[in-house]
């Protein structure tokens, strides 16, 4: 698994993720760097199986459990985000702009994620309807086929 050209934006994503890994107490290994590079260079959701298939190109003895454990550790560290579609968990690089509230349209075929700049959730009404609970966060995703896959 090699990438001929890594853009500055992708390189920044990788470096930011490596810093986050170190902050969370993880070692920076070649395998972890390859996982991060895969996600940084593919701005879409990927299944753990897809990640594993790519990694075994360079690490043929790497187990699926090791791949999944690393991917899940990245989710726990806030580097990757996870969603479920087609009865399988899929992962993508977490959005770097945490000051910008948005949601995603996700293609069920190729995993491409398109940011949605609007939020359909009115949390004030939602909190009132739930008898004055405290909502800390929410998630809204739309699934379908992107313009390339619907053809």
NORJO-V381626 format. One record per residue. N is the residue number from 1. RES is the residue in three letters. SS is DSSP state (helix for helix, strand for strand, loop for the rest). PSI is psi in whole degrees, 0 to 359 (999 if undefined). Layout:
N,RES,SS,PSI / N,RES,SS,PSI
This chain:
1,UNK,loop,106 / 2,UNK,loop,150 / 3,UNK,loop,119 / 4,UNK,loop,312 / 5,UNK,loop,121 / 6,UNK,loop,124 / 7,UNK,loop,165 / 8,UNK,helix,320 / 9,UNK,helix,315 / 10,UNK,helix,319 / 11,UNK,helix,319 / 12,UNK,helix,318 / 13,UNK,helix,315 / 14,UNK,helix,312 / 15,UNK,helix,320 / 16,UNK,helix,320 / 17,UNK,helix,321 / 18,UNK,helix,318 / 19,UNK,helix,317 / 20,UNK,helix,319 / 21,UNK,helix,312 / 22,UNK,helix,319 / 23,UNK,helix,327 / 24,UNK,loop,4 / 25,UNK,loop,13 / 26,UNK,loop,147 / 27,UNK,loop,149 / 28,UNK,loop,102 / 29,UNK,loop,165 / 30,UNK,helix,320 / 31,UNK,helix,316 / 32,UNK,helix,321 / 33,UNK,helix,322 / 34,UNK,helix,321 / 35,UNK,helix,313 / 36,UNK,helix,319 / 37,UNK,helix,318 / 38,UNK,helix,313 / 39,UNK,helix,321 / 40,UNK,helix,326 / 41,UNK,helix,354 / 42,UNK,loop,94 / 43,UNK,loop,64 / 44,UNK,strand,168 / 45,UNK,loop,137 / 46,UNK,strand,143 / 47,UNK,strand,159 / 48,UNK,helix,327 / 49,UNK,helix,318 / 50,UNK,helix,316 / 51,UNK,helix,314 / 52,UNK,helix,316 / 53,UNK,helix,319 / 54,UNK,helix,317 / 55,UNK,helix,325 / 56,UNK,loop,351 / 57,UNK,loop,321 / 58,UNK,loop,337 / 59,UNK,loop,76 / 60,UNK,loop,338 / 61,UNK,loop,1 / 62,UNK,loop,129 / 63,UNK,loop,157 / 64,UNK,helix,322 / 65,UNK,helix,320 / 66,UNK,helix,317 / 67,UNK,helix,309 / 68,UNK,helix,319 / 69,UNK,helix,317 / 70,UNK,helix,315 / 71,UNK,helix,315 / 72,UNK,helix,322 / 73,UNK,helix,322 / 74,UNK,helix,326 / 75,UNK,helix,312 / 76,UNK,helix,327 / 77,UNK,loop,353 / 78,UNK,loop,13 / 79,UNK,loop,319 / 80,UNK,strand,155 / 81,UNK,strand,153 / 82,UNK,strand,151 / 83,UNK,strand,167 / 84,UNK,strand,127 / 85,UNK,strand,159 / 86,UNK,loop,36 / 87,UNK,loop,34 / 88,UNK,strand,144 / 89,UNK,strand,140 / 90,UNK,strand,153 / 91,UNK,strand,153 / 92,UNK,strand,163 / 93,UNK,strand,132 / 94,UNK,loop,144 / 95,UNK,loop,131 / 96,UNK,loop,332 / 97,UNK,loop,83 / 98,UNK,loop,353 / 99,UNK,loop,355 / 100,UNK,loop,109 / 101,UNK,loop,124 / 102,UNK,loop,170 / 103,UNK,strand,185 / 104,UNK,strand,147 / 105,UNK,strand,132 / 106,UNK,strand,125 / 107,UNK,strand,124 / 108,UNK,loop,345 / 109,UNK,loop,305 / 110,UNK,loop,350 / 111,UNK,loop,3 / 112,UNK,strand,138 / 113,UNK,strand,125 / 114,UNK,strand,122 / 115,UNK,strand,139 / 116,UNK,strand,123 / 117,UNK,loop,351 / 118,UNK,loop,154 / 119,UNK,loop,122 / 120,UNK,loop,358 / 121,UNK,loop,124 / 122,UNK,loop,95 / 123,UNK,helix,333 / 124,UNK,helix,311 / 125,UNK,helix,321 / 126,UNK,helix,315 / 127,UNK,helix,317 / 128,UNK,helix,319 / 129,UNK,helix,336 / 130,UNK,loop,26 / 131,UNK,loop,52 / 132,UNK,loop,42 / 133,UNK,loop,168 / 134,UNK,loop,117 / 135,UNK,loop,122 / 136,UNK,loop,324 / 137,UNK,loop,168 / 138,UNK,loop,168 / 139,UNK,loop,136 / 140,UNK,loop,124 / 141,UNK,strand,143 / 142,UNK,strand,132 / 143,UNK,strand,145 / 144,UNK,strand,207 / 145,UNK,loop,134 / 146,UNK,loop,172 / 147,UNK,loop,328 / 148,UNK,loop,317 / 149,UNK,loop,337 / 150,UNK,loop,351 / 151,UNK,loop,999
